[in-house]
Amino acid sequence: MKKILGLTIAFMLLIGMGGIGTWAYFQDTETSTGNVFAAGTLDLKTNDFDGVTQTLSASNLKPGDSVPGSITLRNAGTVAGSTLDLAFSYIESDDIPNPTNMTADETAAMIEVTTLTYAALSIIPIDGTNGNGWIDMQDLTEANLTDQAGINGGLSEDFVITVQLRAGTSGDFQSDGINITMTFTLNQ
């Protein structure tokens, strides 16, 4: 009887191990293909180009003359831009002859900004930083013009600026000029 019991236990262990071994080898694998992930694009175009030059240019201005300019800003990408930042800078760009050399800052203070809109809203700063009583190009370089409304993918907004050589500009400014850079940054 001991022998039968021993053989039965050995037989059951053998069956159990065979079952465990068989169970351990069962496996089923499925493959999912065609999964594509691609980043979108944020692509700001100015007048449908990457970069624009000479959108606002004038020479031989006399006091009281105005110069309008417009730039179409388009997000040619697929990702919505949440905000737009604008920044202005300038450097001296005098003509010859220049009888009295006024500085770039003095010249910028005489170029009044009469229109500054983006997306059909005025963004002219309320206060000027140089205290001369009007908003001018010098004020725009100091103004915080960040966090304007963004541009959705495939859409456009217009930026419009008009500047005027102040009516009271003295003859000391003859042949003085500045080269203005406007920088537009579209943020996600």
Phi, psi and omega in degrees: 000321177298323182293319179293318179296317179296318179292323179296315180296317180296318179296318180293321176297319179296317177294315180299317180292323177296319179294318179296316179299318179293317180296323181292337182268353177288134181203147178222128182236134175239149180238131176256118182245169176080017178275116184240132175235127180220138178287147175281183181233149172235110189224098180278127176244142175248120186050041179066021176231163170273095181093144181224140173236151176058046175273342180220103185215139176202143173230166180058034177292144171243157181309130180099345179289140178247151178228114177269155175209151180216139177229128175270121179260122183233133173271098181279003180270189182252347182261137179291135173274126184278325180217159175235132176252137176243141177218145180237144172212165178206158173227161180292140180210073184280154176263173179241139357282156181233090187298320178234115183276101174275150181288166177299320179295319179295319179293315180300327180290343179265356178259097183283139176265112182262335176223133173209102181232151172219131182055040177067014177243138177291132177238022176296128178301146182291317183243141173273153182271339183266357172070022180272357176099357177217162178271126183229180181298327177297319178298322182295329179291337180263345185285146174270101181248033178271170175061036171285167180301140179283184180231124178291155179305132178082359182250168183230157171221150180261139172248126183233134178222140172229130177239157182219135171287118186312139181301329182268014182295129183280166179295346178296342183268006180301131179070004175276142181205170176224152175253115187263136173245127176251125182246128180245127179235117178266126183250147178283000000 
